[in-house]
Amino acid sequence: MVSRLSELLGRRELIRNLVLRQLKIRYKSSSLGFLWSLLNPLIMALVYWVVFSSIFAGARGAGIEHYAAYLVSGLFAWNFFAGSISDSANAFVGNVSLVKKVYFPRIILPLSAVLTNLVNFILSLVVVFILLFAWGRPLGFSLVMLPLLMLIGFMLAAGLSFFLCCLNVLFRDVEHILQVVLFAGFFLTPVIYPYSRVVTTPKLHLLYFLNPMASLIVCYQNVLYDGVFPPPAFVCVPLVFSIVLLVSGYCFLTKVEAMVIDQL
């Protein structure tokens, strides 16, 4: 593993070029370019705000002041995760000629897909900060937690991507199943509704902890929307889960890599 990681670090220039290439392809022939990465979630937030604001906003609802601010504090983080998973699942299938004809650590392909979405997410945070400031939300010292939360999100997405890019080659139905799972996962994660309104029993609390993105999104909302430090348990659970997933995903990819190449 150490030798493989050293090789991966030695190919950092290749990773950088792949990320830049994916960013250029994503916005090629687009008049607005990167702005689409901001407009799409903002339009989604507008739709959810129109539909759910009367339910979750106000003192008689969930007690969420500035519901639109609450939405953007978690929506961009979820989009980073979902976009990373969707793009990395096709990392091998969409680069067949590259995988079969040129030698390089194949783990670079799903990793570059996740890094591309991470770059978009980091840039979008500037817009999130501006919106939260405009809506009067407290951006305080708790922002020092953001790098850790982004690292956890990156490890979660990367770990899953290592599994999915291989499984999507071996079982082509994975790509279609994944879209259904992500759609369901969005509504099982407290992005458009407050965690406190649905987790009312110990069983539901345990069920939500089994979804590490639920804890992570709550942490983002604590830091960005509330301006406070998240509870340690909400940070530790996804952190431990992400480390285990990253290591196991890496081991799985290296074990089935030869089989995947043959299948392609």
C-alpha positions as a Python dict, from the first residue, in 0.01 Angstrom:
ca = {
    (1, 'M'): (0, 0, 0),
    (2, 'V'): (285, 238, 84),
    (3, 'S'): (445, 184, -257),
    (4, 'R'): (112, 242, -433),
    (5, 'L'): (53, 563, -238),
    (6, 'S'): (404, 681, -326),
    (7, 'E'): (331, 611, -692),
    (8, 'L'): (5, 803, -662),
    (9, 'L'): (186, 1104, -516),
    (10, 'G'): (436, 1083, -799),
    (11, 'R'): (150, 1115, -1047),
    (12, 'R'): (3, 1430, -892),
    (13, 'E'): (69, 1621, -1215),
    (14, 'L'): (-148, 1370, -1401),
    (15, 'I'): (-422, 1412, -1141),
    (16, 'R'): (-407, 1790, -1179),
    (17, 'N'): (-431, 1764, -1558),
    (18, 'L'): (-726, 1525, -1540),
    (19, 'V'): (-911, 1758, -1302),
    (20, 'L'): (-847, 2056, -1531),
    (21, 'R'): (-956, 1849, -1832),
    (22, 'Q'): (-1282, 1749, -1666),
    (23, 'L'): (-1353, 2107, -1565),
    (24, 'K'): (-1293, 2228, -1921),
    (25, 'I'): (-1512, 1953, -2070),
    (26, 'R'): (-1791, 2027, -1822),
    (27, 'Y'): (-1814, 2392, -1926),
    (28, 'K'): (-1715, 2357, -2292),
    (29, 'S'): (-1947, 2546, -2531),
    (30, 'S'): (-2136, 2687, -2232),
    (31, 'S'): (-2193, 3063, -2228),
    (32, 'L'): (-2216, 3083, -1849),
    (33, 'G'): (-1944, 2825, -1779),
    (34, 'F'): (-1880, 2771, -1407),
    (35, 'L'): (-2187, 2975, -1318),
    (36, 'W'): (-2401, 2672, -1402),
    (37, 'S'): (-2249, 2495, -1101),
    (38, 'L'): (-2394, 2774, -889),
    (39, 'L'): (-2719, 2831, -1076),
    (40, 'N'): (-2836, 2468, -1063),
    (41, 'P'): (-2830, 2433, -682),
    (42, 'L'): (-2959, 2788, -639),
    (43, 'I'): (-3256, 2713, -865),
    (44, 'M'): (-3313, 2391, -671),
    (45, 'A'): (-3299, 2588, -346),
    (46, 'L'): (-3554, 2836, -488),
    (47, 'V'): (-3792, 2553, -580),
    (48, 'Y'): (-3760, 2388, -237),
    (49, 'W'): (-3800, 2726, -69),
    (50, 'V'): (-4126, 2791, -258),
    (51, 'V'): (-4260, 2442, -185),
    (52, 'F'): (-4145, 2389, 175),
    (53, 'S'): (-4103, 2735, 325),
    (54, 'S'): (-4462, 2743, 453),
    (55, 'I'): (-4407, 2406, 621),
    (56, 'F'): (-4063, 2451, 776),
    (57, 'A'): (-4035, 2828, 822),
    (58, 'G'): (-4180, 3047, 1093),
    (59, 'A'): (-4241, 3012, 1462),
    (60, 'R'): (-4534, 2771, 1423),
    (61, 'G'): (-4339, 2545, 1186),
    (62, 'A'): (-3988, 2419, 1245),
    (63, 'G'): (-3876, 2751, 1384),
    (64, 'I'): (-3635, 2806, 1094),
    (65, 'E'): (-3566, 3171, 1036),
    (66, 'H'): (-3451, 3246, 681),
    (67, 'Y'): (-3538, 2904, 541),
    (68, 'A'): (-3353, 2982, 216),
    (69, 'A'): (-3030, 3029, 415),
    (70, 'Y'): (-3091, 2696, 585),
    (71, 'L'): (-3126, 2530, 244),
    (72, 'V'): (-2802, 2659, 92),
    (73, 'S'): (-2604, 2571, 406),
    (74, 'G'): (-2654, 2201, 332),
    (75, 'L'): (-2756, 2178, -34),
    (76, 'F'): (-2416, 2257, -188),
    (77, 'A'): (-2248, 2000, 38),
    (78, 'W'): (-2497, 1733, -71),
    (79, 'N'): (-2448, 1825, -438),
    (80, 'F'): (-2072, 1782, -396),
    (81, 'F'): (-2125, 1432, -259),
    (82, 'A'): (-2389, 1327, -513),
    (83, 'G'): (-2197, 1474, -808),
    (84, 'S'): (-1877, 1301, -700),
    (85, 'I'): (-2050, 964, -673),
    (86, 'S'): (-2230, 997, -1008),
    (87, 'D'): (-1920, 1109, -1198),
    (88, 'S'): (-1679, 859, -1043),
    (89, 'A'): (-1911, 563, -1107),
    (90, 'N'): (-1839, 613, -1479),
    (91, 'A'): (-1467, 673, -1430),
    (92, 'F'): (-1365, 341, -1592),
    (93, 'V'): (-1660, 291, -1827),
    (94, 'G'): (-1616, 638, -1972),
    (95, 'N'): (-1239, 605, -2021),
    (96, 'V'): (-1205, 256, -2165),
    (97, 'S'): (-928, 338, -2414),
    (98, 'L'): (-725, 519, -2150),
    (99, 'V'): (-760, 238, -1897),
    (100, 'K'): (-668, -41, -2138),
    (101, 'K'): (-390, 121, -2343),
    (102, 'V'): (-190, 333, -2101),
    (103, 'Y'): (-40, 227, -1769),
    (104, 'F'): (-102, 447, -1468),
    (105, 'P'): (-260, 394, -1125),
    (106, 'R'): (-625, 349, -1225),
    (107, 'I'): (-735, 486, -890),
    (108, 'I'): (-649, 828, -1031),
    (109, 'L'): (-963, 828, -1249),
    (110, 'P'): (-1228, 810, -972),
    (111, 'L'): (-1007, 1027, -753),
    (112, 'S'): (-990, 1301, -1017),
    (113, 'A'): (-1370, 1291, -1055),
    (114, 'V'): (-1412, 1354, -683),
    (115, 'L'): (-1147, 1628, -686),
    (116, 'T'): (-1322, 1800, -976),
    (117, 'N'): (-1642, 1821, -775),
    (118, 'L'): (-1445, 1933, -470),
    (119, 'V'): (-1303, 2228, -669),
    (120, 'N'): (-1658, 2325, -771),
    (121, 'F'): (-1773, 2298, -411),
    (122, 'I'): (-1491, 2515, -276),
    (123, 'L'): (-1563, 2784, -535),
    (124, 'S'): (-1936, 2768, -461),
    (125, 'L'): (-1872, 2831, -90),
    (126, 'V'): (-1787, 3192, -179),
    (127, 'V'): (-2144, 3236, -305),
    (128, 'V'): (-2281, 3057, 2),
    (129, 'F'): (-2090, 3297, 231),
    (130, 'I'): (-2225, 3598, 42),
    (131, 'L'): (-2584, 3471, 61),
    (132, 'L'): (-2561, 3385, 430),
    (133, 'F'): (-2411, 3725, 508),
    (134, 'A'): (-2686, 3896, 307),
    (135, 'W'): (-2949, 3702, 501),
    (136, 'G'): (-2792, 3805, 832),
    (137, 'R'): (-2662, 3466, 942),
    (138, 'P'): (-2369, 3465, 1191),
    (139, 'L'): (-2045, 3359, 1021),
    (140, 'G'): (-1827, 3309, 1326),
    (141, 'F'): (-1520, 3125, 1449),
    (142, 'S'): (-1696, 2793, 1383),
    (143, 'L'): (-1587, 2831, 1018),
    (144, 'V'): (-1253, 2679, 1122),
    (145, 'M'): (-1441, 2345, 1113),
    (146, 'L'): (-1505, 2372, 738),
    (147, 'P'): (-1172, 2218, 623),
    (148, 'L'): (-1234, 1914, 844),
    (149, 'L'): (-1591, 1877, 719),
    (150, 'M'): (-1474, 1903, 357),
    (151, 'L'): (-1204, 1642, 425),
    (152, 'I'): (-1464, 1406, 570),
    (153, 'G'): (-1692, 1462, 271),
    (154, 'F'): (-1400, 1403, 35),
    (155, 'M'): (-1305, 1075, 204),
    (156, 'L'): (-1666, 955, 202),
    (157, 'A'): (-1705, 1031, -168),
    (158, 'A'): (-1363, 890, -260),
    (159, 'G'): (-1416, 569, -63),
    (160, 'L'): (-1751, 506, -227),
    (161, 'S'): (-1615, 600, -570),
    (162, 'F'): (-1346, 330, -546),
    (163, 'F'): (-1619, 69, -498),
    (164, 'L'): (-1863, 206, -753),
    (165, 'C'): (-1624, 260, -1045),
    (166, 'C'): (-1534, -111, -1026),
    (167, 'L'): (-1882, -244, -958),
    (168, 'N'): (-2022, -41, -1248),
    (169, 'V'): (-1791, -233, -1482),
    (170, 'L'): (-1870, -574, -1337),
    (171, 'F'): (-2244, -508, -1301),
    (172, 'R'): (-2372, -244, -1544),
    (173, 'D'): (-2700, -204, -1354),
    (174, 'V'): (-2510, -23, -1079),
    (175, 'E'): (-2525, 307, -1268),
    (176, 'H'): (-2906, 297, -1283),
    (177, 'I'): (-2948, 174, -925),
    (178, 'L'): (-2717, 450, -806),
    (179, 'Q'): (-2946, 726, -935),
    (180, 'V'): (-3238, 580, -741),
    (181, 'V'): (-3027, 546, -425),
    (182, 'L'): (-2904, 906, -452),
    (183, 'F'): (-3259, 1031, -505),
    (184, 'A'): (-3378, 844, -195),
    (185, 'G'): (-3066, 945, -3),
    (186, 'F'): (-3138, 1312, -61),
    (187, 'F'): (-3473, 1286, 117),
    (188, 'L'): (-3328, 1063, 390),
    (189, 'T'): (-3067, 1331, 463),
    (190, 'P'): (-3177, 1648, 646),
    (191, 'V'): (-3111, 1895, 365),
    (192, 'I'): (-3459, 2040, 310),
    (193, 'Y'): (-3595, 1968, 658),
    (194, 'P'): (-3449, 2008, 1008),
    (195, 'Y'): (-3296, 1702, 1171),
    (196, 'S'): (-3471, 1778, 1500),
    (197, 'R'): (-3817, 1751, 1342),
    (198, 'V'): (-3779, 1389, 1226),
    (199, 'V'): (-3543, 1236, 1483),
    (200, 'T'): (-3779, 1207, 1777),
    (201, 'T'): (-3697, 855, 1903),
    (202, 'P'): (-3371, 669, 1985),
    (203, 'K'): (-3437, 426, 1696),
    (204, 'L'): (-3463, 709, 1444),
    (205, 'H'): (-3153, 867, 1594),
    (206, 'L'): (-2961, 542, 1541),
    (207, 'L'): (-3098, 506, 1188),
    (208, 'Y'): (-2978, 855, 1097),
    (209, 'F'): (-2634, 782, 1238),
    (210, 'L'): (-2611, 488, 997),
    (211, 'N'): (-2623, 750, 720),
    (212, 'P'): (-2293, 940, 765),
    (213, 'M'): (-2405, 1212, 524),
    (214, 'A'): (-2694, 1296, 759),
    (215, 'S'): (-2451, 1374, 1042),
    (216, 'L'): (-2219, 1560, 805),
    (217, 'I'): (-2498, 1779, 662),
    (218, 'V'): (-2609, 1866, 1017),
    (219, 'C'): (-2249, 1971, 1089),
    (220, 'Y'): (-2248, 2199, 783),
    (221, 'Q'): (-2577, 2352, 897),
    (222, 'N'): (-2439, 2408, 1247),
    (223, 'V'): (-2128, 2580, 1112),
    (224, 'L'): (-2280, 2782, 826),
    (225, 'Y'): (-2640, 2848, 929),
    (226, 'D'): (-2620, 2853, 1310),
    (227, 'G'): (-2261, 2976, 1342),
    (228, 'V'): (-2183, 2724, 1616),
    (229, 'F'): (-1955, 2423, 1656),
    (230, 'P'): (-2130, 2091, 1582),
    (231, 'P'): (-2164, 1827, 1855),
    (232, 'P'): (-1851, 1605, 1869),
    (233, 'A'): (-2053, 1289, 1801),
    (234, 'F'): (-2185, 1434, 1475),
    (235, 'V'): (-1826, 1491, 1362),
    (236, 'C'): (-1670, 1170, 1492),
    (237, 'V'): (-1925, 930, 1341),
    (238, 'P'): (-1880, 1037, 976),
    (239, 'L'): (-1504, 1084, 1032),
    (240, 'V'): (-1454, 724, 1147),
    (241, 'F'): (-1692, 595, 880),
    (242, 'S'): (-1512, 789, 607),
    (243, 'I'): (-1168, 656, 707),
    (244, 'V'): (-1293, 296, 712),
    (245, 'L'): (-1469, 344, 378),
    (246, 'L'): (-1164, 507, 217),
    (247, 'V'): (-926, 229, 322),
    (248, 'S'): (-1166, -54, 237),
    (249, 'G'): (-1253, 107, -98),
    (250, 'Y'): (-885, 143, -184),
    (251, 'C'): (-817, -223, -95),
    (252, 'F'): (-1119, -337, -298),
    (253, 'L'): (-1012, -144, -607),
    (254, 'T'): (-655, -275, -598),
    (255, 'K'): (-783, -630, -553),
    (256, 'V'): (-1027, -632, -846),
    (257, 'E'): (-839, -391, -1075),
    (258, 'A'): (-711, -667, -1306),
    (259, 'M'): (-1058, -822, -1330),
    (260, 'V'): (-1210, -484, -1414),
    (261, 'I'): (-959, -422, -1693),
    (262, 'D'): (-1033, -764, -1843),
    (263, 'Q'): (-1406, -696, -1824),
    (264, 'L'): (-1365, -370, -2012),
}
